[in-house]
Amino acid sequence: MNTADLPSTAFDQPDLWSVLSSLDDGALDALGFGVIGFDAADIVQRYNATESRLAALGRHQVVGLPLFTVVAPCMDNALVAQRFHGARQQARPLDATIDYVLTLRMRPTPVRLRLLAGPADAPPDRLSYVCVQR
């Protein structure tokens, strides 16, 4: 699906996980907030242009690397990483929005994070997402 097919995609819209899962890379890049998609092994598979620009990390520097130990170790904690791991272990969806402060490679930056993991009946290769609103 591309951006022409959607009226708009907002950080706080309901069912954002399903919307992100259906977007092609161009539509993902057009979003006004950062999106990091990662697989069950926490390896980054998708990284949109907004997050790349705001984090000053090129897609080639991020895709294929572990999210919580290499790309964003400041998220390797109970507030972020452990929520995804718990949802995965319990085969349940996750949709949580938290206020957070990013600290890696930059001065402390207050953001809102939206943590998204799909339902248990989603395909096994489904991605989870961290969305970043600055």
C-alpha positions as CSV (number, residue, x, y, z in Angstrom):
1,M,0.0,0.0,0.0
2,N,1.3,3.5,-0.7
3,T,0.5,6.9,0.7
4,A,-1.9,7.7,-2.0
5,D,-4.1,4.9,-0.7
6,L,-4.3,6.4,2.8
7,P,-5.9,9.6,4.0
8,S,-3.0,10.0,6.5
9,T,-1.0,7.9,8.9
10,A,-0.7,9.4,12.3
11,F,1.5,8.4,15.2
12,D,-1.5,7.9,17.5
13,Q,-4.0,6.3,15.1
14,P,-5.7,3.1,16.1
15,D,-4.4,-0.2,14.6
16,L,-1.1,1.4,13.6
17,W,0.7,-2.0,13.6
18,S,-1.6,-3.2,10.8
19,V,-1.1,0.0,8.8
20,L,2.7,0.0,9.1
21,S,2.7,-3.7,8.1
22,S,0.9,-2.9,4.9
23,L,3.0,0.1,3.8
24,D,5.6,-0.1,1.1
25,D,9.0,1.5,1.8
26,G,8.1,4.7,0.0
27,A,5.0,5.2,2.1
28,L,6.9,4.4,5.2
29,D,9.5,7.0,4.3
30,A,6.8,9.6,3.8
31,L,5.6,9.4,7.4
32,G,6.2,12.3,9.7
33,F,7.6,10.2,12.5
34,G,10.4,7.7,12.9
35,V,9.7,4.0,12.3
36,I,12.0,1.1,13.1
37,G,10.7,-2.4,12.2
38,F,12.5,-5.5,13.6
39,D,12.0,-9.2,13.5
40,A,11.7,-11.8,16.3
41,A,15.5,-11.9,16.7
42,D,15.4,-8.1,17.2
43,I,17.2,-7.5,13.9
44,V,16.3,-4.3,12.2
45,Q,14.5,-5.0,8.9
46,R,12.9,-1.6,8.1
47,Y,14.1,1.9,8.9
48,N,12.3,4.9,7.5
49,A,13.8,8.1,6.1
50,T,12.4,10.3,8.9
51,E,14.1,8.2,11.6
52,S,17.3,8.1,9.5
53,R,17.4,11.9,9.1
54,L,16.5,12.7,12.8
55,A,18.8,10.1,14.3
56,A,21.6,10.9,11.8
57,L,22.0,7.2,11.0
58,G,21.8,6.0,7.4
59,R,19.6,3.0,6.6
60,H,22.7,1.1,5.6
61,Q,24.1,1.6,9.1
62,V,21.1,0.1,10.8
63,V,19.3,-2.5,8.7
64,G,20.6,-6.0,9.5
65,L,21.8,-5.1,13.0
66,P,20.4,-6.0,16.4
67,L,18.1,-3.1,17.6
68,F,18.5,-3.2,21.3
69,T,22.2,-4.1,21.6
70,V,23.8,-2.3,18.7
71,V,21.5,0.3,17.1
72,A,19.7,1.6,20.2
73,P,21.2,0.2,23.4
74,C,19.5,3.0,25.3
75,M,16.2,1.1,24.7
76,D,17.6,-2.2,26.1
77,N,15.6,-2.0,29.3
78,A,12.3,-2.9,31.0
79,L,10.5,0.1,29.5
80,V,11.1,-0.9,25.9
81,A,13.0,-4.2,25.0
82,Q,11.5,-6.2,27.8
83,R,7.9,-5.2,26.8
84,F,8.5,-6.7,23.3
85,H,10.2,-9.8,24.7
86,G,7.3,-10.4,27.1
87,A,4.7,-9.9,24.4
88,R,6.5,-12.3,22.2
89,Q,6.9,-15.0,24.9
90,Q,3.2,-14.7,25.8
91,A,2.1,-14.5,22.1
92,R,0.1,-11.3,22.7
93,P,-0.1,-8.0,20.9
94,L,1.6,-4.9,22.2
95,D,0.5,-1.3,21.7
96,A,1.9,1.1,24.3
97,T,2.9,4.7,24.1
98,I,5.5,6.0,26.5
99,D,7.4,9.2,27.1
100,Y,11.1,8.5,26.8
101,V,14.5,10.2,26.6
102,L,16.9,9.0,23.8
103,T,20.5,9.3,24.9
104,L,22.7,7.5,22.4
105,R,24.8,9.5,19.9
106,M,23.0,12.8,20.8
107,R,22.2,15.0,23.7
108,P,19.3,13.7,25.7
109,T,16.2,14.1,23.5
110,P,12.7,13.8,24.9
111,V,10.4,11.7,22.6
112,R,7.2,9.7,22.6
113,L,7.7,6.0,21.7
114,R,4.9,3.8,20.4
115,L,5.7,0.1,20.9
116,L,3.9,-2.1,18.5
117,A,3.8,-5.9,18.2
118,G,1.2,-7.8,16.1
119,P,-1.5,-10.2,17.3
120,A,-0.7,-13.9,17.9
121,D,-2.4,-14.9,14.7
122,A,-0.2,-12.6,12.6
123,P,2.2,-14.4,10.2
124,P,5.3,-15.8,12.0
125,D,7.6,-13.5,10.0
126,R,5.7,-10.4,11.3
127,L,7.7,-7.4,12.4
128,S,7.4,-5.4,15.5
129,Y,7.8,-1.6,15.4
130,V,9.2,1.2,17.5
131,C,7.7,4.5,16.4
132,V,9.5,7.7,17.4
133,Q,7.7,11.0,17.7
134,R,10.1,13.9,18.3
